[in-house]
Amino acid sequence: MCGICGKLHFDSNNPVDESLIYRMNKVLDHRGPDDEGVYVNHNVGLGQKRLAIIDLSPHGHQPMPNEHKTVWIVFNGEIYNFLELRPILERKGHRFSSQTDTEVVIHLYEEYGADCVKYLRGTFAFALWDANRQRLLLGRDRIGQKPLCYAIVNDGLIFASEIKAILQDPAVKREVDPIAVHYYLTYGYVPVSQCAFTGVKKVPPAHILIWEKGKINVERYWELSYAQKIDLTEEETCEHLLELLRECTEIRLVSDVSLGAFLSGGIDSSSVVAMMSQLSDEPVKTYSVGFEDQSFNELQYARIVAQLYNTDHHEIIVKPNALEVLPKLVWHYDEPYADSSAVPTYYVAKATREHVTVALNGDGGDESFAGYPRYVERQRLEHIIQYVQMMPEGLRKTVVASLSKLAPEQISRNVFLRRLRWLLNNASATPAERYGCFMTIFHNEMREQLYSADFSNAVAHVDPARLQLDYFDHTDALDMTEKAIYADIMTYLPGDLLAKMDIASAVVSLESRSPYLDHRMLEFAARLPVDYKLRGDITKYILKKALSGLLPDDVLHRRKMGFGVPLGRWFRQELKEYAYQVLLDNVSISRGYFSSTYVKALLDDHMVGRGDNSRRMWALLNLELWHRMFIDQKPPDTAP
């Protein structure tokens, strides 16, 4: 975990302001408290804040040059196959001055040019300056674990790990992109294809950006394919899967600092801890977070795994102060972000950092192996839709009317009935379009009521559903479940889950590592038959079978809980007055986005118990606080 930044003036006679690079570095302090470096040479400037993980000596200082000082790099992340790549490069004549993985990237570039990224196995974002060719290369890892954003300003390009660092350049305007807000209110996050700030962009996962000879090219270097399936028996698949998980875990244990693991008690994190325990001569340090509210508490399952593998286990019982932590999270996420699991993720990262500098986690298992209940629910609802489509129109309208009474659109607590109602109303939609209802906070009909006339007109030309539909259309997967998995890996995973883990870790200067997000694991899972992932109502079928000898049934076959907080209660108690005050005051309403009548109805219905609108209110609250911090530049009194 590090922070990188820099600026390039396209005119070689226009020098970069060194003080700008230092200001950008300052904003990234939390990402790298161990070291700071700046390199400025005429029209290029690079900056880095380092969290030292590999080679703690001064030789690991960045920006790092090659031996001729003609190639310079700033790097964030970990290259897990660097010990394999280094001797290959040495045999080709390359000479190293450090033991870092960063220096391997420099020599790979010297050998293979921009194709160097194809040799990297890891999580990374980097900027490399080739002085001889006057070329800037930005690279981002295949899944998007490490962030990298940029902006074209005046006659130059500015980039950084975080948007707030880019905003240190007065040439970058603090203007809201209404289309990004439109996407945010649909999905609860701003997708990697969009940015909340007009003019700022994100380097997409599995892409490189090259500036050379006055031109910018953004190119994809990796794609996930579902076309060629593996012809293995279940037993052979289980054996290969465990070998791969073990290897993906082992290469993530290379570290010159203390190391542990997040343990939620779910299948994925528990299996990572199991592998770590087999690979370690000492008890693995494990960390779990729990709440006094038992409906959100998974500690009992984490405890089972910790006892089974005799880990050095730490449990953290937290009483989250929503009014205190919310502004802190809004500040660090840079863009509006409505996934409330960011709260417990922050707390477990904070507690873990008190003991270790690196923590492994189970991120990615649900996406690759069909672990979300919505994959099962999608199948059930699709079967219902098949029958509905055969109904006479009059009968179908009667069914929809009956469901409307059982599950009113705005206030129903029964999520399944509410989705079924929506699907019946949209029975002519494609399966891909129907899957979108599982992913949205405010769907089309709700947004029509929420948006003001002006805002509705401003975004009317954009259909947020295309975010999902485009990936359904362009994958080579044939099965609808695999199409949904692919869409989630391309959208929900980098836009929501990976952003959550990166920020929660970065806030406390913790390096997080994810064996299930190794691209070889993703490629292996993509090649498995779909019924190895989802078999009837059984999610993660083959993964559960492979782990049956390593994890107890209480962990393998329990109902998935998720990683949540009592949002509903918060809005009826400690956040009640605050929500009304912020969302209905003149500052919020004057932005012109929403109907105050509709927002008040959401609040009122929730407060009196007519329904659970907590996710929607959380989304609106985060959006307004983001505006105040980043656009108005007037942080609330409780801001960090």
PyMOL commands that set and color helices and strands:
alter all, ss='L'
color gray80, all
select helices_A, chain A and resi 18-27+29-31+58-60+82-91+102-119+163-166+178-187+234-253+267-279+294-296+299-308+322-333+342-353+365-368+373-389+393-406+415-425+431-438+444-450+453-459+466-474+480-490+492-507+515-517+519-526+530-532+541-546+553-556+567-572+576-583+586-589+596-607+614-631
alter helices_A, ss='H'
color red, helices_A
select strands_A, chain A and resi 3-9+35-41+44-50+64-65+71-79+122-130+135-140+149-153+156-160+200-202+207-212+215-220+259-262+285-291+312-318+358-360+511-513
alter strands_A, ss='S'
color yellow, strands_A
deselect
rebuild
show_as cartoon
